[in-house]
């Protein structure tokens, strides 16, 4: 997707404060953090949201969750963190490229998602 902001970040066309990158995904700090630690992790391939996960692309999702565990450990989030993915407009998805929010670094309220 040429006009997708997360595709542009994944291609390096838009700078980001990267936490992690490999050939399948990239993780970077959110510009509008909702917690002391707020990292976004995205697949480099364009997948619109959870509804578009399929047998053809599910391996990258598994890989992303392995990377989430690594990032959480690297950032000292062993006491607890939250992983959130909003799916479509009614759930608050504003960028239609699959992404996971890693939230932590503080005690999170039950209403903070």
N, C-alpha and C positions, 0 to 999 in steps of 0.2 A: 504494500500500500504506500504509494508515493507521498500522500499527505498525512499519514498517521504519525503523530508526534513520537510515540514510543518506537515505531520503526526507524525514525530518524535518529533517535537516541541509540538504538541498537546498532545502527550503521555508523555511528560516530559523527553524524552531521550536526547534531545538537549536543553541546557539552553537558555532562552530568557529573555529580560527585560520586564516582563509582566505589562500591564496596567489593564487588566481585564481577568477573567476566570470564567466560569460556566460549567455546564454539557454539553452544546451544542457548545460553541465557546471559543476561546482564542484570546486576542488582545495583541500585543507587539510592541515595538518600532522597526522601520526599521533600519537595520545595515548601510544602505547607504541613509540617509535622503535626500529628495528632497525639504524639507521645514523645517522651525524651529520646527514644530510638524509634525511627520510622523509616523503614527501608522498603522500596518497591523492587520486586523481582519479576522480570518479564522474559518470555521466550523470544529469541531473535526472529523466529518465524512468526508471521502474523497469524494469530488466532484471535478471533473477536472477543470471545468470552467462554465461560465454562460450557455453555451449550454447544460450542463448536469443538469440544474435545472428542476425539474419535480413536479407533484402534490404530489409525494411520499416524496420529500425532501424540498418543498418550505416553510414549517413552520419554518425551521431553518434559512432561508434567511430573513423572516419577523422578527424573533427574533434578528438576527444580526443587522438589521437596527434600532431596538429599542435600542440595546446596543450601536450602533454608536451614537445615540442621547445622551445617558447617558455619554459616553466617551467625546464627544464634550463639553458638559456642564461641566463635571469634570475638563477638561483641559482648560477651559476658552475660548473656540472657538466660542462663541456666535456671534462675529462680522462677522464670515464667515469661511467656510472650504469647502473642496472639497472631494468627495468620488469617487474613480476611481476603476474600475476592468477591467484589460486587458484580452481579450479573444483570445487565440491562438497566435501563433508565430508572425504573421504579425502585430498584435496589441502590441507586446512587452511582452507577457506573457512568463516569464522565469521559473517559478515554476508552474507546472501543477496540482495545488491544488487551488480551488477557494479561492480568497482572495480579500479583499477590502482595498484600501489605504485611510487613513484619512489624509489629508494634510491641514495644517493651521498654525496659529501663526504669519502670515505675510500676506500682500496683495499679492495675487497670480496673476501671469500674465495669460493672455488668452492662451498662448502657453504652459504653464506648466501643463502637465497631466501625 
